[in-house]
Amino acid sequence: MTFKHNLTRALAPILVAGFCLTSPTLSIAQEPVRQDDEIKQMVNQLSAQNLEQLVQRMVDFGTRHTLSTTTSKKEGIGAAREWVKSEFEQYAKASNGRMTVEMDRFIVKADGRRIPQDVEMANVMAILKGTDPNDDRVIIVGGHLDSRATDVMDAKSKAPGANDDASGVAIVMEMARVMASKQFPATLIFVAFQGEEQGLYGSTHLAERAKKENWNLVAMLNNDIVGNSFSAETGLHDNTSVRVFSEGVPANETEEQARMRRTLGAENDSPSRNLARYMENTGEKYVDQIDVVLVNRTDRFLRGGDHTPFNRSGFAAVRMSETNEDFDHQHQNVRKEDGKQYGDLIEYMDFEYLRKNTGVNLATMASLGWAPAAPEKVGVITSNLTNKTDLQWEAPSKGKKPAGYYVLMRETNSPTWEKKFYVKDTKTTLNYSKDNYFFAVQSVDDEGHASLPVLPVPVR
């Protein structure tokens, strides 16, 4: 049993008793866990069978290598892109015109390494426009459409790419299908990237576009290698846990931000890391039999993914990946050696596991999409020496007005938030010392949808 589960059991009598603390200005109380019926309904609509059919269709293109044919209608990356686009267009019919589909094309110049000549690439995007014209937030979920064999430059050999990364694209597509008919104040973007295996080209293009066009991108969820629950090398078989990777120190941190991080001791509290915590908390609330494991690394050891360019551009971005990778069926030519099958084939996937991982993504995206924007100018007052903690903030300047705020708290050595207090005002005093705890503030609506947490900075 993990620490967080022990903590939940320990706090249960307190929650039942309605335990509360008082401050000089208002009352704050522990908030019980609440589920949104509409999010739960969407999670229940996710289908393992649909996910399997989507992956099988992507496998049927033979190879989806970035440098493969774009003229064939039956095989290669060109046919795969057009198929994803057509599927998105079918889903969009349920949106009453709010979901639009875009083939975002761009040219990548020859680099003498993995791009031997200039090549046109394209990200396939379904954009569910937010319903609130005053809410400019954007949330992205993505996976990469391209596949590869053993040789990353081999554009002709069979490269089914079932788990790497048809699994991630299937998550994106199934989410778009289920969520297309819903209305969110924020804009949701579902994207199948191209060029990941050749150098993260599709995600780099979209991250640079978001930066150039000043998108208020609050979260990017990357799904890559998320549909296998068996490790052939170690014999482990686990379909009840999934990893979420997040950067600690932001990749584009300025010197001023670095000084503030050192002042606060906030090496474990980057926006991406708090997005990962949000994904853990929200996903486990709505999906049964899944443990979201937070890995305090940007990605797997010495590796990277499509969230990386978003981190480099200053956006909160995380990567979901299965707990036990099967390297016999990843980045391998399809073949048999000494009676052993190699290759990224569909028969080595677990679609019930993939369904649960889809649910974690959907719950996270929906909860953020319905939540108010995050509070602004969150500060901890430091004008007096005291063993209490005085916090203040401002309501978000755009979008709907929050019904209230969650104040989160944890001990400095705890990986996750341990206590949550609900307040109506934009200030509060806690009977806990800022010397011994970390705090953060979230905006929350009447339904319990919460924004990403914001750490306070010192104010006098």
Secondary structure, DSSP 8 states (H G I E B T S, - for coil): --HHHHHHHHHHHHHHHT-EEE-SS-EEEE------HHHHHHHHH--HHHHHHHHHHHHTTSB--TTS-SS-SSSHHHHHHHHHHHHHHHHHGGGTT-EEEEEEEEEE---SSS--S-EEEEEEEEEE--S-TT--EEEEEEEE-----SSTT--SS-B--IIIIIHHHHHHHHHHHHHTT---SSEEEEEEES-HHHHSHHHHHHHHHHHHTT-EEEEEEEE-S-S--B-TTT--B-SSEEEEE--SS-TT--HHHHHHHHHHT-TT--HHHHHHHHHHHHHHHHSTT-EEEEESSSSSTT---TTHHHHHTT--EEEEEESS--GGGSS--SEEETTEEES--GGG--HHHHHHHHHHHHHHHHHHHHS----EEEEEE-SS--SSEEEEEE--SSSS--SEEEEEEEETT-SS--EEEEESSSEEEESS-TTTEEEEEEEE-TT--B---B--EEE-
